Amino acid sequence: MNEINARGLSRRDFLALSAMTTGGLVLAACGAPSGAPAGLTGKPIENALNIYNWSQYLNPDTLTQFKAAHPSMVVKQDTYASNEDMLAKIEAGAKGYDIVVPTGYMVKIMIEKKLLFPLDHSLLTNYGHIDARFTQSGYDYGNKYSVPKDWGTTGFGYRKDKVKQSMTSLKDFFEMAPSFSGKISVLDGANEVIGSTLKYLGHSYNSDKDQELSAARDSLLKLKRHVGHIDSANYKTLIANGDIAYAMGWNGDFAAVLANTPAPPVQYVIPVEGSEYWVDTWAVLKTAPNPVAAHAFINFILDPKIEGQEANYTYYANPEADAAQFITNGITKDPTVYPPQVELDKLESNTPTPKGQRSRDQIFAEFKAA
């Protein structure tokens, strides 16, 4: 079996826009916002770059090519398992990192905590390739502190050789659990798990109502006895190998599983009740020791050819229509990666209120400990 090369860790968020077109492949690009912070123009590029990223979320070829373009630069990359882990390390005083890869909701939190460097758009000459809708987010309107990396959906996948009936809903995910006890995996993320549970119960992904969150808690504690794995890293391998029957996860991970030869009998599902639409981003830390190099790297990534190369590796959709010509293997036509409009219409961004987030964290801690 070929290596499963999509990222396998946690994140998620997108902007609440009134219109989303399939795959983002027909949207116009726009230029850099007026009044973008300046200050780095004319400064020499540093000879080091330190990236703090999700595991398996950067094509090794891209890193090799960037190093070749800057042969005197030493580039290092560390990885983290969740947005919250990354934030905790940065807030604890971790020094030396230049670039981080937060999901939209975490970008907003990091802006509020004054942890991010205002981007100098004069150094981002490839910014104009970004599709317009990705410049109008609720978490960072105008991309003052971040630029979009990838986007996708949260749903679940199942083994068609183990689950004989077609699964289409979160109702199936929860209520078929006794038949597959111990062979089920959920993500190691409070917002994804509780948001999905709320949707199962007929509520908003972002509900902060005490009664609805209490009902979600009860449903999760009932489910817990049947959950074999709480995992955001290894569920791809588990389902590809047939070690589990079904798993909550992200579309790109399942697309990568299906890209193996031979493809395992796995089906990815956006639940009929709806789910989450997310965007991951590139951002520069306020404490970055190498901000010019960080901008150079982000600008390198925004080149459409490199964006296409990234999509071929991660199996996640990217925010540039201009990159489509460089994306191979039918990825742009894969509804797992680029869902049709009818599927997108059912999705919500991950935007809990502070009160709702506190409740989610508490419920998820109880769920994991049960």
LUMGUTOR-729308 format. One record per residue (C-alpha): x, y, z. Coordinates in steps of 0.5 Angstrom, whole numbers, plus 500, padded with zeros to 3 digits. Layout:
<nodes>
XYZ ...
</nodes>
This chain:
<nodes>
500500500 503507498 504512504 498516506 501523506 495527508 496531514 492527520 491532526 487538528 484544527 478548523 474554521 472558515 468565514 461565514 459568507 453568503 455564497 460559496 462556489 464549488 471548490 473555490 475554483 471560479 472566484 476572482 483574485 484580489 490585490 493586497 489590502 490598502 493600508 497594509 502594515 509596512 516596516 520590513 521593506 528593504 531589510 535584508 533577509 535573515 539566514 534562518 527560518 523556523 516553522 511550527 506546523 502540523 505533522 505531514 502538512 508541508 510537501 518536502 519538495 516545497 521545502 527543498 525548493 525553498 532551500 535551493 532558492 535560499 542556499 545560505 538559509 537554515 530551515 527547521 520545522 517542528 510539529 504540533 498536534 492541535 491548535 491548543 497545543 501550539 497556543 499553549 507552547 507559545 504562551 508558555 514562552 517558546 522562543 525562536 519560531 517564525 511561522 505558525 499554521 493556526 486555523 481561522 478561529 485560532 487566528 482570531 484568538 492569537 490576534 486578540 492576545 497580540 501574538 501575531 505579527 502584522 503582515 507586510 503585504 509589500 513583501 507578499 507579491 503573490 498575494 493577488 493569486 488568493 481568491 477573493 472570498 478568502 480575503 474577507 474572513 470574519 477572523 482576519 478580514 483583509 488578511 492583516 495577520 494571516 493568509 489562507 493555506 488550505 480549506 476543507 470539511 469535517 465529517 466521517 469515513 467508514 469501511 464499506 466492507 465492515 459497515 454493510 449499510 450505507 452511512 449518511 448521517 451523524 445519526 448513523 455515526 452515534 446510533 450504530 455505535 453499539 454494533 461496532 463497539 471499540 471500532 470507532 474513532 473520534 477526533 481529539 478536538 473539543 470543537 469538532 466532537 462537540 460540534 458534531 454532537 450538537 448537529 446530531 441533536 439538531 442544533 447549531 455547530 456553535 450553540 452555547 445554550 446550556 440545555 443543548 450543550 448538556 444534551 450533547 454531554 449526555 450523548 457523548 458520555 453514552 457514546 464513549 463506551 463504544 469509542 476505541 480511539 480518540 485520535 487526530 493523527 493515526 485514524 487514517 492508518 487505522 481505517 486504511 488498514 481496516 482496524 476500525 469500522 468508522 472514524 470522525 475526521 477531515 476530508 483531505 485525510 480520507 482523500 489521501 487514504 483513497 489515493 492509495 494503491 489499491 484504494 481501500 473500501 472507504 467512503 467519506 461522508 459530509 453528514 446530512 445534518 451538516 458539519 464544519 467548514 474550516 480554513 488553515 492559515 500561515 501566520 508570523 509570530 510577533 516574536 519571530 526572530 526572522 520575519 523577512 525570511 518568514 514573509 519570503 517563505 509565505 510568498 513562495 508558498 503563494 506561487 500558484 505552481 507551489 500551491 498546486 504542488 502542496 495540494 498534490 501532497 496534502 489532498 486538501 483544497 487550496 485558496 487559489 483558482 490559479 493553482 488548479 492547472 498544477 493540481 493533478 490526479 483528478 483532485 479538483 474533481 474529487 467531491 471529497 476534496 472540493 464538495 459540490 455547492 449542495 454539500 457546502 450549503 449545509 456547513 457552518 464555520 467553527 465560531 463558538 462564543 467564549 462561553 460556548 468554548 469554555 463549556 466545550 473544553 469542560 465537556 470534552 475533558 469529561 468525555 476523555 476522562 470517562 
</nodes>
